[in-house]
Amino acid sequence: MNIKDLEYFQVICQEKSITRAAKRLYLSPQGLSRILQNMESELDTTLLLRSKSGITLTESGQALLKYASGITGSWHVLEQEIKNIENQRRGEVDLLSAYGILRLLTPECLIDFKEKYPDITFTYREFPDCQVERLFLEKEGNLAFSIGPFQSGLYDVTELESFPISLLVNRKHPLSSRSSVTIQDLKGEKLYIENSEFKIYHLICDRCREAGFTPDIAFETSGFSLCHKMCAQNKGITVTVDFIFDDMSHPDMVMLPFADGEYLWSACMLTRRGEYVSRETELFQRHVMRWMQDIAAGKILR
């Protein structure tokens, strides 16, 4: 058993449901159940009882919960103190980024920062946005770019830019003559979409379920590019945002706004709330915000 297992157990207790806890942790219910089973095997006890109405802690489960928060809290205080010492010593910016945000910010932003501050160690890694947040919560990196919304209280969030999510269809598709669409228009349509490691997947699937149907997902992928390609070939529909549509513009595709609510792709910059932010990280944050201002003013082309 490790600290992460104890944290997962605490979330299960808070949510009173394996399914809800798994969604909050960006894990599969099966994977979270296996972690719980391993904990029970290691402790040679049953920690919780499951029923249709939810979960109930056993006496052993109550005892573990009683001590878990103190154990994990002490560990994170120690871990953070060590990280703060190392950050101050090394002067490092360790950036985790969701796919798509560098396309928004432009690679030149990072190149320019490294040229201006050659003495700062700069590390950059890209992942799907849900994975970025899992890693960031596990104390990977000291700065992150990801897609909102975020769980309250975990991060200090600076929004870089927000875009409406639109439906993308081929000009030959019957919906192409419309000026707007609603989520109901996806019913029965073959949908190409980024996979469950991306928040846009959960947003669209949740809206479909709220509207009373399950979307017909033809294929899940790890990026917008394949979705646009399938739409250009009129093999199905997809969702997109305008700066990506502009990059991949194709005369046979039409972008349609949703008229039944707010569908947003919000790119944000994150630090962990309450965590020490080094001078080097602050320099990078200011550099990014100036870069975004120059893009908005037309001084830098995206």
Secondary structure by P-SEA (a helix, b strand, c coil): ccaaaaaaaaaaaaaccaaaaaaaacccaaaaaaaaaaaaaaaccccccccccbbbbcaaaaaaaacaaaaaaaaaaaaaaaaaaaaaacbbbbbbbcccccccccaaaaaaaaaaccccbbbbbbccaaaaaaaaaaccccccccccccccccccccccbbbbbbbbbccccccccccccccccccccbbbbbccccaaaaaaaaaaaaaccccccccccccaaaaaaaaaaccccccccaaaaaaaccccbbbbbbccccccccccccccccccccaaaaaaaaaaaaaaaaaaaccccc
